[in-house]
Amino acid sequence: MEKGRIYTTEFVSDDETLAWVDRESQSSEEHILLFSRLPHRRLLEHLDINAVEAYWLTERVTEGAIQPDMDEIYSRILEHLSHHRGVVILEGLEWLVTKNGEDAVLSFIRNLREVVHRTSWTIIIPIRILAFEPLWLARLRREAPSIELPSPNAEVDSTVYSESEAISELDGDVDLAAMDILDDGSPRLIMLTRLPSAGFTETLLRKRILQWRRMGLDVSEVEPALNLASDDAYALYSKVEEKVRRAVDLEQHLELHTEDFTASEEATARFRIRQLTGLDQLEEKFFGN
């Protein structure tokens, strides 16, 4: 991909598109600006939301959202093009065509092509090619040529392949949509399958961190492990995993004995459990003789 260019790429799935975005955000110093049809709580399942500037393309008025209005999207992109370098990923072109019409969207793409020229940015638009008439699609690709998103290098490909089975198991560990939701709206804590030291990798660790975050746990303590050697990374992971195990036990006790606590005590305890702080004091209070 060249800087100063706009491209389309055939949309395969949210998983594949966002996996590429996640790799880009972790492997380079470039800024990543993402306009997605998925809300932030769903993006958390796929990437580190702290490494990407993401906007939810929706008609809802909520924090982190942007309307499917081409002028608003154009202005947001334009704000970034004169700063630093990076990649813009704009999903939902089919929806924009439905809302604004083919001619307006094509003009929008043409304007983006002109403003990104000679900048240090690249704009990528994943599209579902069957959603468009062939003639209009050909016109679109004249403005934004089609490319295939770059795959990881061969070494990374080999690593991902060898980890695929373990990642599949991790995906099965926790389904946020299927989890019990507590009265305060947070998901109930559960203990996930322990990651073994054999085959422990940054990819698996990153996936586990995202899973813990989805449960509302503050696991920032383990994030430095992403930059450590394997043995040191696993040691730090194991330390935090033990804290998570203790937090799960504490929350289960709190659930079983909620009548023993005032509303204020329960709220304070839940906060400390999710923050993984003061666990010694809580264990003494809950389990001490």
C-alpha positions in Angstrom: 0.0 0.0 0.0 1.2 3.5 -0.9 0.8 6.5 1.2 -1.4 9.3 -0.2 -3.7 6.7 -1.8 -7.2 5.5 -1.3 -8.1 1.8 -1.8 -11.1 -0.5 -1.7 -10.7 -4.1 -0.5 -13.2 -7.0 -0.6 -14.9 -7.4 2.7 -14.6 -11.0 4.0 -15.8 -10.8 7.6 -15.5 -8.6 10.6 -13.1 -11.0 12.2 -10.6 -10.8 9.3 -10.9 -7.1 8.8 -10.5 -6.3 12.5 -7.7 -8.9 12.9 -5.8 -6.9 10.2 -6.5 -3.7 12.1 -5.3 -5.2 15.3 -2.0 -6.3 13.7 -1.5 -2.9 12.2 -2.2 -1.1 15.5 0.3 -3.4 17.3 3.1 -3.6 14.7 3.6 0.0 13.7 3.7 3.5 15.2 1.2 4.8 12.7 -2.1 6.2 13.9 -5.1 4.0 13.1 -8.5 5.8 12.5 -11.3 3.3 12.3 -15.0 3.9 11.4 -16.8 0.7 12.2 -20.4 -0.6 12.1 -19.6 -2.3 15.4 -20.0 -0.6 18.8 -16.9 -0.3 21.0 -18.1 -3.2 23.3 -18.0 -5.4 20.2 -14.7 -4.1 19.0 -13.2 -5.1 22.3 -13.6 -8.7 21.2 -11.3 -8.2 18.3 -8.7 -5.5 19.1 -7.1 -3.3 21.7 -9.4 -0.4 21.7 -6.7 1.8 23.3 -4.4 1.4 20.3 -7.0 2.5 17.8 -9.1 5.7 17.4 -12.4 4.1 16.7 -15.9 5.6 15.9 -19.1 3.7 15.8 -20.9 4.5 12.6 -24.5 4.7 13.8 -27.6 6.9 13.9 -27.6 6.6 17.7 -26.4 9.7 19.7 -23.9 8.3 22.1 -20.2 8.8 23.1 -17.8 7.5 20.5 -20.4 7.4 17.7 -20.6 9.3 14.4 -23.6 9.7 12.2 -23.6 8.1 8.7 -23.3 11.7 7.3 -20.6 12.0 4.7 -19.8 15.6 5.5 -19.2 14.7 9.2 -17.0 11.7 8.3 -15.1 13.7 5.7 -14.4 16.5 8.3 -13.2 13.9 10.9 -10.8 12.4 8.3 -9.6 15.8 7.1 -8.7 16.7 10.7 -6.2 13.9 10.8 -4.6 14.1 7.4 -2.3 17.0 8.2 -1.0 15.3 11.3 1.5 12.5 11.7 1.0 9.4 9.4 -1.5 6.5 9.5 -4.3 4.5 8.1 -8.0 5.2 7.9 -10.4 2.2 7.7 -13.9 3.2 6.6 -16.5 0.4 6.9 -20.1 0.6 6.0 -19.9 2.0 2.5 -23.0 0.0 1.5 -25.0 1.8 4.2 -23.7 5.2 3.1 -24.9 4.4 -0.4 -28.3 3.5 0.9 -28.5 6.6 3.0 -27.0 9.1 0.6 -27.2 7.7 -2.9 -24.6 6.4 -5.4 -23.7 9.7 -6.9 -23.1 11.4 -3.6 -21.0 8.6 -2.3 -18.9 8.5 -5.4 -18.3 12.3 -5.1 -17.3 11.7 -1.4 -14.8 9.0 -2.5 -13.4 11.3 -5.1 -12.9 14.1 -2.6 -11.1 11.7 -0.2 -8.8 10.6 -3.1 -7.9 14.3 -3.7 -7.3 15.3 0.0 -5.3 12.2 0.9 -2.9 12.7 -2.1 0.6 13.6 -1.0 -0.1 13.0 2.7 1.4 10.3 4.9 -2.0 8.5 5.2 -3.7 5.6 3.4 -7.4 5.2 3.3 -8.9 1.7 3.0 -12.6 1.0 2.4 -13.7 -2.6 2.9 -16.7 -3.3 0.6 -19.1 -6.1 -0.1 -18.9 -6.2 -3.9 -22.2 -8.0 -4.4 -24.0 -5.1 -2.7 -23.3 -2.8 -5.7 -24.2 -2.7 -9.4 -21.2 -3.8 -11.5 -21.2 -0.5 -13.4 -21.1 1.6 -10.3 -18.5 -0.7 -8.7 -16.3 -0.2 -11.7 -16.6 3.6 -11.3 -15.8 3.3 -7.6 -12.7 1.3 -8.3 -11.4 3.9 -10.8 -11.4 6.3 -7.8 -10.2 3.7 -5.2 -8.4 0.7 -6.8 -8.9 -2.7 -5.3 -6.2 -4.3 -3.2 -5.9 -7.3 -0.9 -5.1 -6.5 2.7 -1.5 -7.4 3.4 -1.0 -10.7 5.2 1.5 -11.0 8.1 4.9 -12.1 7.0 5.7 -15.8 6.7 7.1 -16.0 10.2 3.9 -14.5 11.7 1.7 -16.7 9.5 3.5 -19.8 10.9 3.0 -18.6 14.4 -0.7 -17.8 13.9 -1.3 -21.2 12.3 0.4 -23.0 15.2 -1.7 -21.0 17.7 -5.0 -21.3 15.9 -6.2 -24.2 17.9 -5.4 -22.5 21.2 -7.0 -19.3 20.1 -10.1 -21.2 19.2 -10.2 -22.6 22.7 -9.7 -19.1 24.1 -12.6 -17.8 22.0 -14.8 -20.5 23.6 -13.8 -19.5 27.1 -16.1 -16.5 27.4 -19.0 -15.3 25.4 -20.0 -11.9 26.7 -23.5 -12.0 25.1 -24.2 -15.4 26.9 -22.8 -14.4 30.3 -25.0 -13.7 33.3 -25.3 -10.0 33.9 -25.3 -8.6 37.4 -27.8 -6.0 38.7 -25.3 -3.3 38.0 -25.0 -4.3 34.4 -21.6 -5.8 34.5 -21.0 -9.4 33.5 -20.5 -12.0 36.2 -16.9 -13.0 36.7 -15.9 -16.5 35.6 -12.6 -18.3 35.8 -11.1 -18.9 32.4 -9.0 -21.9 31.3 -5.4 -21.5 32.5 -2.9 -20.8 29.8 0.0 -23.3 29.9 3.6 -22.1 29.8 4.3 -24.4 26.8 3.3 -22.5 23.7 2.6 -19.3 25.6 2.8 -16.4 23.1 2.1 -12.7 22.9 -0.9 -13.4 20.7 -2.5 -15.7 23.3 -1.7 -13.2 26.1 -3.3 -10.3 24.2 -6.4 -12.4 23.6 -6.6 -13.2 27.3 -6.2 -9.6 28.3 -9.1 -8.6 26.1 -11.2 -11.4 27.6 -10.5 -10.2 31.1 -11.3 -6.6 30.1 -14.6 -7.7 28.7 -15.5 -8.9 32.2 -14.7 -5.5 33.6 -11.4 -6.4 35.3 -8.6 -3.9 35.5 -5.7 -6.0 34.3 -3.3 -3.2 33.4 -0.8 -4.8 35.7 -0.2 -7.6 33.1 0.1 -5.4 30.0 3.9 -4.8 30.4 4.2 -8.6 29.8 3.4 -7.9 26.1 6.9 -6.4 25.8 8.8 -9.0 28.0 10.7 -12.2 27.1 8.5 -15.3 27.2 9.5 -16.6 30.7 9.2 -13.2 32.3 5.9 -12.6 30.5 4.5 -15.9 31.7 5.6 -15.2 35.3 3.7 -11.8 35.3 0.7 -13.4 33.6 0.6 -16.1 36.2 0.7 -13.5 39.0 -2.3 -11.6 37.6 -4.2 -14.8 36.8 -3.9 -15.8 40.4 -5.4 -12.4 41.4 -8.2 -13.0 38.9 -8.9 -16.4 40.5 -9.1 -14.8 43.9 -11.4 -12.1 42.5 -13.8 -14.7 41.1 -13.9 -16.5 44.5 -14.6 -13.3 46.3 -17.4 -12.3 43.9 -19.0 -15.7 44.2 -19.0 -15.4 48.0 -20.5 -11.9 47.7 -23.3 -13.3 45.5 -24.0 -16.1 47.9 -24.0 -13.9 51.0 -25.4 -10.6 49.7 -27.7 -10.3 52.7 -24.7 -10.0 55.0 -23.7 -6.7 53.4 -25.2 -3.2 53.1 -25.6 -1.8 49.6 -22.6 0.5 50.2 -20.4 -2.4 51.4 -21.4 -4.5 48.4 -20.7 -1.7 45.9 -17.3 -1.0 47.5 -16.4 -4.7 47.5 -17.4 -5.1 43.8 -15.4 -2.1 42.8 -12.3 -3.4 44.6 -12.8 -6.9 43.1 -12.9 -5.6 39.6 -9.9 -3.4 40.2 -8.0 -6.4 41.7 -7.0 -4.3 44.7 -7.4 -4.9 48.4 -8.0 -8.6 47.8 -6.2 -9.6 51.1 -8.5 -7.4 53.1 -11.6 -8.7 51.4 -10.5 -12.3 51.9 -9.9 -11.6 55.6 -13.3 -10.0 55.9 -15.1 -12.7 53.9 -13.3 -15.9 55.0 -11.4 -14.9 58.2 -12.3 -16.6 61.4 
